[in-house]
Amino acid sequence: FKASEGVSLTYLSFIARATADAIREFPQVNASVGPNELIVHHDIHLGIAVDLDFNGLMVPVVHDADGKRLRSLAREIADLAARARTKKLGPDDIAGGTFTITNPGPFGTLITAAVINQPQVAILSTDSVKKRPVVVTLPDGSDTIAIHPIGNLALSWDHRAFDGAYAASFVARIKEIIETRDWAAELS
C-alpha cells in the first residue's frame, strides 16, 4: 500500500471508515450542543486528533468522511496529520468537525477516556492493537485458540445527547464493521 499510495495503511484508517459508516446508523453521536438545543448533523466530518510532539494537539477534519473509501481516507488522514505537525493547516482544515477520533494507541495505551471535543457530543478513542490469544470458532463449530490483533475502542459522550445503551450499540457496530467488512475488496 505504501509503495503505491505513499502513505501507510494504519488501523486508524479502518477505524475511521467503520466509524463513518456506523454514524449513519447512529446519528445522535454526530451532534453538537447548541445554546438551547441538540443539533444533529447530517454531514459526517471526522476530526482526527493529532499529537504535536507533546506540545498540544490539533484536530484537523476529514470532511464528508462517509463518502470516502478506505484508500482515500488513509491518504487524507496522513496528509492532514503531516500538515498539522508542520503547522501548515488552513482554517478550513480544522473547521466543521462533527465527531472526533483520538488515537493514543501508538503510545501503548490499554484503554483511555478521552475528553469530548466541545461542542461535539462524543469522541472515540482507539487504543493500542496487540496480538493476543483469542477463542475462535472453527467451521465445524469447535473452538480453538488463535493469535489475533486485538485493540480497545472507548467512547466518551455527553449523556444529554444519548444514553449508554445507544453508545454501546454504536461501538458494537463499529466493531462489527471492522471484523466483517471485505476490506480487500474495498482496496481493490
CYANA upper distance limits for C-alpha pairs under 8 A (distance plus 0.5 A):
  1 PHE  CA      5 GLU  CA      6.33
  1 PHE  CA      6 GLY  CA      8.07
  1 PHE  CA      7 VAL  CA      7.80
  1 PHE  CA      8 SER  CA      7.09
  1 PHE  CA      9 LEU  CA      7.02
  2 LYS  CA      6 GLY  CA      5.26
  2 LYS  CA      7 VAL  CA      5.27
  2 LYS  CA      8 SER  CA      5.42
  2 LYS  CA      9 LEU  CA      7.52
  3 ALA  CA      7 VAL  CA      8.27
  5 GLU  CA     75 ARG  CA      7.83
  7 VAL  CA     74 ALA  CA      7.84
  7 VAL  CA     75 ARG  CA      6.87
  7 VAL  CA     78 ALA  CA      7.16
  8 SER  CA     74 ALA  CA      8.06
  9 LEU  CA     13 SER  CA      7.25
  9 LEU  CA     74 ALA  CA      6.69
 10 THR  CA     14 PHE  CA      7.73
 10 THR  CA     74 ALA  CA      8.05
 11 TYR  CA     15 ILE  CA      6.76
 12 LEU  CA     16 ALA  CA      6.47
 12 LEU  CA    103 ASN  CA      7.79
 12 LEU  CA    126 THR  CA      8.22
 13 SER  CA     17 ARG  CA      6.68
 13 SER  CA     70 LEU  CA      6.98
 13 SER  CA     73 LEU  CA      6.69
 13 SER  CA     74 ALA  CA      5.68
 13 SER  CA     77 ILE  CA      7.98
 14 PHE  CA     18 ALA  CA      6.65
 14 PHE  CA     70 LEU  CA      7.17
 14 PHE  CA    178 ILE  CA      7.38
 15 ILE  CA     19 THR  CA      6.39
 15 ILE  CA    174 ILE  CA      7.98
 15 ILE  CA    178 ILE  CA      7.45
 16 ALA  CA     20 ALA  CA      6.64
 16 ALA  CA     46 LEU  CA      8.26
 16 ALA  CA     73 LEU  CA      8.20
 16 ALA  CA    101 ILE  CA      8.03
 17 ARG  CA     21 ASP  CA      6.95
 17 ARG  CA     65 ALA  CA      7.98
 17 ARG  CA     66 ASP  CA      7.70
 17 ARG  CA     68 LYS  CA      8.28
 17 ARG  CA     69 ARG  CA      7.56
 17 ARG  CA     70 LEU  CA      6.66
 17 ARG  CA     73 LEU  CA      7.73
 18 ALA  CA     22 ALA  CA      6.62
 18 ALA  CA    174 ILE  CA      5.94
 18 ALA  CA    175 LYS  CA      8.44
 18 ALA  CA    177 ILE  CA      6.22
 18 ALA  CA    178 ILE  CA      6.60
 19 THR  CA     23 ILE  CA      6.56
 19 THR  CA    174 ILE  CA      6.14
 20 ALA  CA     24 ARG  CA      7.38
 20 ALA  CA     44 ILE  CA      7.30
 20 ALA  CA     46 LEU  CA      8.11
 20 ALA  CA     65 ALA  CA      6.65
 20 ALA  CA     66 ASP  CA      5.41
 21 ASP  CA     25 GLU  CA      7.75
 21 ASP  CA     66 ASP  CA      6.54
 21 ASP  CA    174 ILE  CA      8.49
 22 ALA  CA     26 PHE  CA      6.77
 22 ALA  CA    170 PHE  CA      7.10
 22 ALA  CA    173 ARG  CA      6.60
 22 ALA  CA    174 ILE  CA      6.30
 22 ALA  CA    177 ILE  CA      8.42
 23 ILE  CA     27 PRO  CA      5.85
 23 ILE  CA     29 VAL  CA      7.20
 23 ILE  CA     30 ASN  CA      7.11
 23 ILE  CA     44 ILE  CA      8.20
 23 ILE  CA    170 PHE  CA      8.09
 26 PHE  CA     30 ASN  CA      8.35
 26 PHE  CA    166 TYR  CA      8.33
 26 PHE  CA    170 PHE  CA      6.77
 27 PRO  CA     31 ALA  CA      7.97
 27 PRO  CA     40 VAL  CA      7.38
 27 PRO  CA     41 HIS  CA      8.13
 27 PRO  CA     42 HIS  CA      8.35
 28 GLN  CA     40 VAL  CA      6.63
 28 GLN  CA    161 ALA  CA      7.04
 28 GLN  CA    162 PHE  CA      7.24
 29 VAL  CA     99 PHE  CA      7.78
 29 VAL  CA    121 VAL  CA      6.95
 29 VAL  CA    122 ALA  CA      6.52
 29 VAL  CA    161 ALA  CA      7.99
 29 VAL  CA    162 PHE  CA      8.15
 29 VAL  CA    167 ALA  CA      8.44
 30 ASN  CA     40 VAL  CA      6.52
 30 ASN  CA     41 HIS  CA      6.29
 30 ASN  CA     42 HIS  CA      8.40
 30 ASN  CA     44 ILE  CA      7.49
 30 ASN  CA     98 THR  CA      6.06
 30 ASN  CA     99 PHE  CA      6.13
 30 ASN  CA    120 GLN  CA      7.99
 30 ASN  CA    121 VAL  CA      7.81
 30 ASN  CA    122 ALA  CA      8.12
 31 ALA  CA     38 LEU  CA      7.29
 31 ALA  CA     39 ILE  CA      5.85
 31 ALA  CA     40 VAL  CA      4.67
 31 ALA  CA     41 HIS  CA      5.95
 31 ALA  CA     98 THR  CA      6.76
 31 ALA  CA     99 PHE  CA      7.98
 31 ALA  CA    120 GLN  CA      6.34
 31 ALA  CA    121 VAL  CA      6.33
 31 ALA  CA    161 ALA  CA      8.21
 32 SER  CA     38 LEU  CA      6.47
 32 SER  CA     39 ILE  CA      5.76
 32 SER  CA     40 VAL  CA      7.10
 32 SER  CA     41 HIS  CA      8.26
 32 SER  CA     98 THR  CA      7.59
 32 SER  CA    118 GLN  CA      8.03
 32 SER  CA    119 PRO  CA      5.55
 32 SER  CA    120 GLN  CA      4.65
 32 SER  CA    121 VAL  CA      5.88
 33 VAL  CA     37 GLU  CA      6.74
 33 VAL  CA     38 LEU  CA      5.26
 33 VAL  CA     39 ILE  CA      6.62
 33 VAL  CA    118 GLN  CA      8.49
 33 VAL  CA    119 PRO  CA      5.90
 33 VAL  CA    120 GLN  CA      7.02
 33 VAL  CA    121 VAL  CA      7.33
 34 GLY  CA     38 LEU  CA      6.25
 34 GLY  CA     39 ILE  CA      6.93
 34 GLY  CA    119 PRO  CA      7.96
 38 LEU  CA    161 ALA  CA      7.46
 41 HIS  CA     98 THR  CA      7.46
 43 ASP  CA     64 ASP  CA      6.68
 43 ASP  CA     98 THR  CA      8.38
 44 ILE  CA     63 HIS  CA      7.37
 44 ILE  CA     64 ASP  CA      5.72
 44 ILE  CA     65 ALA  CA      6.36
 44 ILE  CA     66 ASP  CA      6.65
 44 ILE  CA     97 GLY  CA      8.38
 44 ILE  CA     98 THR  CA      6.74
 44 ILE  CA     99 PHE  CA      7.93
 45 HIS  CA     61 VAL  CA      6.70
 45 HIS  CA     62 VAL  CA      6.05
 45 HIS  CA     63 HIS  CA      4.86
 45 HIS  CA     64 ASP  CA      5.70
 45 HIS  CA     65 ALA  CA      6.24
 45 HIS  CA     96 GLY  CA      7.22
 45 HIS  CA     97 GLY  CA      5.41
 45 HIS  CA     98 THR  CA      5.72
 45 HIS  CA     99 PHE  CA      7.07
 46 LEU  CA     61 VAL  CA      5.95
 46 LEU  CA     62 VAL  CA      5.60
 46 LEU  CA     63 HIS  CA      7.01
 46 LEU  CA     64 ASP  CA      8.27
 46 LEU  CA     65 ALA  CA      6.75
 46 LEU  CA     97 GLY  CA      6.16
 46 LEU  CA     98 THR  CA      6.70
 46 LEU  CA     99 PHE  CA      5.69
 46 LEU  CA    100 THR  CA      6.04
 46 LEU  CA    101 ILE  CA      7.59
 47 GLY  CA     59 VAL  CA      5.95
 47 GLY  CA     60 PRO  CA      6.05
 47 GLY  CA     61 VAL  CA      4.75
 47 GLY  CA     62 VAL  CA      6.75
 47 GLY  CA     94 ILE  CA      8.35
 47 GLY  CA     97 GLY  CA      5.68
 47 GLY  CA     98 THR  CA      7.63
 47 GLY  CA     99 PHE  CA      6.45
 47 GLY  CA    100 THR  CA      4.78
 47 GLY  CA    101 ILE  CA      6.63
 48 ILE  CA     59 VAL  CA      5.73
 48 ILE  CA     60 PRO  CA      6.23
 48 ILE  CA     61 VAL  CA      6.71
 48 ILE  CA     62 VAL  CA      8.02
 48 ILE  CA     77 ILE  CA      7.95
 48 ILE  CA    100 THR  CA      6.30
 48 ILE  CA    101 ILE  CA      5.63
 48 ILE  CA    102 THR  CA      6.53
 49 ALA  CA     57 LEU  CA      7.07
 49 ALA  CA     58 MET  CA      6.33
 49 ALA  CA     59 VAL  CA      4.87
 49 ALA  CA     60 PRO  CA      7.40
 49 ALA  CA    100 THR  CA      7.58
 49 ALA  CA    101 ILE  CA      6.77
 49 ALA  CA    102 THR  CA      5.36
 49 ALA  CA    103 ASN  CA      7.52
 50 VAL  CA     57 LEU  CA      5.90
 50 VAL  CA     58 MET  CA      5.83
 50 VAL  CA     59 VAL  CA      6.51
 50 VAL  CA     60 PRO  CA      8.14
 50 VAL  CA     81 ALA  CA      6.50
 50 VAL  CA     84 ALA  CA      7.53
 50 VAL  CA     85 ARG  CA      8.18
 50 VAL  CA    102 THR  CA      8.04
 51 ASP  CA     55 ASN  CA      8.02
 51 ASP  CA     56 GLY  CA      6.87
 51 ASP  CA     57 LEU  CA      5.07
 51 ASP  CA     58 MET  CA      7.33
 51 ASP  CA     85 ARG  CA      8.21
 52 LEU  CA     56 GLY  CA      6.09
 52 LEU  CA     57 LEU  CA      5.69
 52 LEU  CA     58 MET  CA      7.80
 52 LEU  CA     84 ALA  CA      8.09
 52 LEU  CA     85 ARG  CA      6.15
 58 MET  CA     84 ALA  CA      7.03
 58 MET  CA     94 ILE  CA      8.30
 59 VAL  CA     94 ILE  CA      6.60
 59 VAL  CA    100 THR  CA      8.34
 60 PRO  CA     80 LEU  CA      6.72
 60 PRO  CA     81 ALA  CA      7.96
 60 PRO  CA     84 ALA  CA      7.76
 60 PRO  CA     89 LEU  CA      8.25
 60 PRO  CA     93 ASP  CA      5.85
 60 PRO  CA     94 ILE  CA      4.83
 60 PRO  CA     95 ALA  CA      7.98
 61 VAL  CA     80 LEU  CA      8.33
 61 VAL  CA     93 ASP  CA      6.19
 61 VAL  CA     94 ILE  CA      5.90
 61 VAL  CA     95 ALA  CA      7.20
 61 VAL  CA     96 GLY  CA      7.61
 61 VAL  CA     97 GLY  CA      6.13
 62 VAL  CA     73 LEU  CA      8.36
 62 VAL  CA     76 GLU  CA      7.56
 62 VAL  CA     77 ILE  CA      7.66
 62 VAL  CA     93 ASP  CA      8.38
 62 VAL  CA     97 GLY  CA      8.33
 63 HIS  CA     96 GLY  CA      8.33
 63 HIS  CA     97 GLY  CA      8.08
 64 ASP  CA     68 LYS  CA      7.78
 65 ALA  CA     73 LEU  CA      7.84
 68 LYS  CA     72 SER  CA      6.46
 68 LYS  CA     73 LEU  CA      6.61
 69 ARG  CA     73 LEU  CA      6.68
 69 ARG  CA    186 GLU  CA      7.70
 70 LEU  CA     74 ALA  CA      6.57
 70 LEU  CA    186 GLU  CA      7.49
 70 LEU  CA    187 LEU  CA      7.36
 71 ARG  CA     75 ARG  CA      6.93
 71 ARG  CA    187 LEU  CA      6.94
 72 SER  CA     76 GLU  CA      6.64
 73 LEU  CA     77 ILE  CA      6.43
 74 ALA  CA     78 ALA  CA      6.66
 75 ARG  CA     79 ASP  CA      6.61
 76 GLU  CA     80 LEU  CA      6.54
 77 ILE  CA     81 ALA  CA      6.53
 78 ALA  CA     82 ALA  CA      6.59
 79 ASP  CA     83 ARG  CA      6.66
 80 LEU  CA     84 ALA  CA      6.50
 80 LEU  CA     89 LEU  CA      7.90
 80 LEU  CA     93 ASP  CA      8.16
 81 ALA  CA     85 ARG  CA      6.74
 82 ALA  CA     86 THR  CA      6.85
 83 ARG  CA     87 LYS  CA      6.36
 83 ARG  CA     88 LYS  CA      5.26
 83 ARG  CA     89 LEU  CA      6.08
 84 ALA  CA     88 LYS  CA      6.55
 84 ALA  CA     89 LEU  CA      6.21
 89 LEU  CA     93 ASP  CA      6.34
 89 LEU  CA     94 ILE  CA      7.89
 90 GLY  CA     94 ILE  CA      7.65
 91 PRO  CA     95 ALA  CA      6.82
 92 ASP  CA     96 GLY  CA      8.34
 98 THR  CA    120 GLN  CA      6.60
 99 PHE  CA    120 GLN  CA      6.80
 99 PHE  CA    121 VAL  CA      8.15
 99 PHE  CA    122 ALA  CA      6.89
 99 PHE  CA    123 ILE  CA      6.77
100 THR  CA    117 ASN  CA      7.41
100 THR  CA    122 ALA  CA      7.64
100 THR  CA    123 ILE  CA      5.41
100 THR  CA    124 LEU  CA      6.91
101 ILE  CA    123 ILE  CA      6.22
101 ILE  CA    124 LEU  CA      5.26
101 ILE  CA    125 SER  CA      6.38
101 ILE  CA    126 THR  CA      7.98
102 THR  CA    114 ALA  CA      8.04
102 THR  CA    123 ILE  CA      7.79
102 THR  CA    124 LEU  CA      6.73
102 THR  CA    125 SER  CA      5.38
102 THR  CA    126 THR  CA      6.87
103 ASN  CA    125 SER  CA      6.27
103 ASN  CA    126 THR  CA      5.36
103 ASN  CA    127 ASP  CA      6.89
104 PRO  CA    108 GLY  CA      7.83
104 PRO  CA    109 THR  CA      6.81
104 PRO  CA    125 SER  CA      7.71
104 PRO  CA    126 THR  CA      6.95
104 PRO  CA    127 ASP  CA      6.22
104 PRO  CA    128 SER  CA      7.73
105 GLY  CA    109 THR  CA      5.81
105 GLY  CA    110 LEU  CA      8.14
105 GLY  CA    126 THR  CA      6.41
105 GLY  CA    127 ASP  CA      4.35
105 GLY  CA    128 SER  CA      4.13
105 GLY  CA    129 VAL  CA      7.41
106 PRO  CA    127 ASP  CA      8.12
106 PRO  CA    128 SER  CA      6.48
107 PHE  CA    128 SER  CA      7.81
108 GLY  CA    127 ASP  CA      7.73
108 GLY  CA    128 SER  CA      5.71
109 THR  CA    127 ASP  CA      5.84
109 THR  CA    128 SER  CA      5.94
110 LEU  CA    127 ASP  CA      6.19
110 LEU  CA    128 SER  CA      6.62
110 LEU  CA    151 GLY  CA      8.37
110 LEU  CA    152 ASN  CA      7.50
111 ILE  CA    127 ASP  CA      6.33
111 ILE  CA    152 ASN  CA      6.82
111 ILE  CA    153 LEU  CA      8.02
111 ILE  CA    154 ALA  CA      7.35
112 THR  CA    125 SER  CA      7.11
112 THR  CA    127 ASP  CA      7.54
112 THR  CA    154 ALA  CA      7.10
113 ALA  CA    125 SER  CA      7.68
113 ALA  CA    154 ALA  CA      7.16
113 ALA  CA    155 LEU  CA      7.79
113 ALA  CA    156 SER  CA      6.77
114 ALA  CA    123 ILE  CA      7.23
114 ALA  CA    124 LEU  CA      7.89
114 ALA  CA    125 SER  CA      6.71
114 ALA  CA    154 ALA  CA      8.50
114 ALA  CA    155 LEU  CA      8.11
114 ALA  CA    156 SER  CA      6.62
115 VAL  CA    123 ILE  CA      7.72
115 VAL  CA    156 SER  CA      7.36
116 ILE  CA    120 GLN  CA      7.22
116 ILE  CA    121 VAL  CA      7.07
116 ILE  CA    122 ALA  CA      6.08
116 ILE  CA    123 ILE  CA      5.89
116 ILE  CA    156 SER  CA      7.01
116 ILE  CA    157 TRP  CA      7.22
116 ILE  CA    158 ASP  CA      8.41
117 ASN  CA    121 VAL  CA      8.11
117 ASN  CA    122 ALA  CA      7.90
117 ASN  CA    123 ILE  CA      7.42
121 VAL  CA    157 TRP  CA      5.99
121 VAL  CA    158 ASP  CA      5.59
121 VAL  CA    161 ALA  CA      7.11
122 ALA  CA    155 LEU  CA      7.36
122 ALA  CA    156 SER  CA      6.05
122 ALA  CA    157 TRP  CA      4.64
122 ALA  CA    158 ASP  CA      6.87
123 ILE  CA    155 LEU  CA      6.27
123 ILE  CA    156 SER  CA      5.95
123 ILE  CA    157 TRP  CA      7.07
124 LEU  CA    153 LEU  CA      7.30
124 LEU  CA    154 ALA  CA      6.24
124 LEU  CA    155 LEU  CA      5.08
124 LEU  CA    156 SER  CA      7.09
125 SER  CA    153 LEU  CA      6.20
125 SER  CA    154 ALA  CA      5.56
125 SER  CA    155 LEU  CA      6.73
126 THR  CA    151 GLY  CA      7.98
126 THR  CA    152 ASN  CA      6.73
126 THR  CA    153 LEU  CA      5.37
126 THR  CA    154 ALA  CA      7.15
127 ASP  CA    151 GLY  CA      6.53
127 ASP  CA    152 ASN  CA      5.89
127 ASP  CA    153 LEU  CA      6.83
127 ASP  CA    154 ALA  CA      8.46
128 SER  CA    151 GLY  CA      6.16
128 SER  CA    152 ASN  CA      7.68
129 VAL  CA    149 PRO  CA      6.45
129 VAL  CA    150 ILE  CA      5.75
129 VAL  CA    151 GLY  CA      4.75
129 VAL  CA    152 ASN  CA      8.01
130 LYS  CA    149 PRO  CA      5.71
130 LYS  CA    150 ILE  CA      5.96
130 LYS  CA    151 GLY  CA      6.97
131 LYS  CA    147 ILE  CA      6.60
131 LYS  CA    148 HIS  CA      5.74
131 LYS  CA    149 PRO  CA      4.70
131 LYS  CA    150 ILE  CA      6.50
132 ARG  CA    147 ILE  CA      5.89
132 ARG  CA    148 HIS  CA      6.14
132 ARG  CA    149 PRO  CA      6.71
132 ARG  CA    150 ILE  CA      6.82
133 PRO  CA    145 ILE  CA      6.72
133 PRO  CA    146 ALA  CA      6.01
133 PRO  CA    147 ILE  CA      5.06
133 PRO  CA    148 HIS  CA      6.98
134 VAL  CA    145 ILE  CA      6.00
134 VAL  CA    146 ALA  CA      6.00
134 VAL  CA    147 ILE  CA      6.66
134 VAL  CA    148 HIS  CA      7.22
135 VAL  CA    143 ASP  CA      6.85
135 VAL  CA    144 THR  CA      6.13
135 VAL  CA    145 ILE  CA      5.19
135 VAL  CA    146 ALA  CA      6.88
136 VAL  CA    143 ASP  CA      6.03
136 VAL  CA    144 THR  CA      5.87
136 VAL  CA    145 ILE  CA      6.47
136 VAL  CA    146 ALA  CA      6.91
137 THR  CA    141 GLY  CA      6.32
137 THR  CA    142 SER  CA      6.15
137 THR  CA    143 ASP  CA      4.91
137 THR  CA    144 THR  CA      6.94
138 LEU  CA    142 SER  CA      5.93
138 LEU  CA    143 ASP  CA      6.41
138 LEU  CA    144 THR  CA      7.69
153 LEU  CA    171 VAL  CA      7.81
154 ALA  CA    171 VAL  CA      8.33
155 LEU  CA    167 ALA  CA      7.75
155 LEU  CA    171 VAL  CA      7.81
157 TRP  CA    161 ALA  CA      8.37
157 TRP  CA    162 PHE  CA      8.44
157 TRP  CA    167 ALA  CA      8.25
158 ASP  CA    162 PHE  CA      7.61
159 HIS  CA    163 ASP  CA      6.07
159 HIS  CA    164 GLY  CA      8.36
162 PHE  CA    166 TYR  CA      6.83
162 PHE  CA    167 ALA  CA      7.66
163 ASP  CA    167 ALA  CA      6.85
164 GLY  CA    168 ALA  CA      6.47
165 ALA  CA    169 SER  CA      6.57
166 TYR  CA    170 PHE  CA      6.67
167 ALA  CA    171 VAL  CA      6.87
168 ALA  CA    172 ALA  CA      6.54
169 SER  CA    173 ARG  CA      6.61
170 PHE  CA    174 ILE  CA      6.94
171 VAL  CA    175 LYS  CA      6.80
172 ALA  CA    176 GLU  CA      6.64
173 ARG  CA    177 ILE  CA      6.67
174 ILE  CA    178 ILE  CA      6.71
175 LYS  CA    179 GLU  CA      6.64
176 GLU  CA    180 THR  CA      6.44
177 ILE  CA    181 ARG  CA      5.99
182 ASP  CA    186 GLU  CA      7.09
183 TRP  CA    187 LEU  CA      6.73
184 ALA  CA    188 SER  CA      6.74
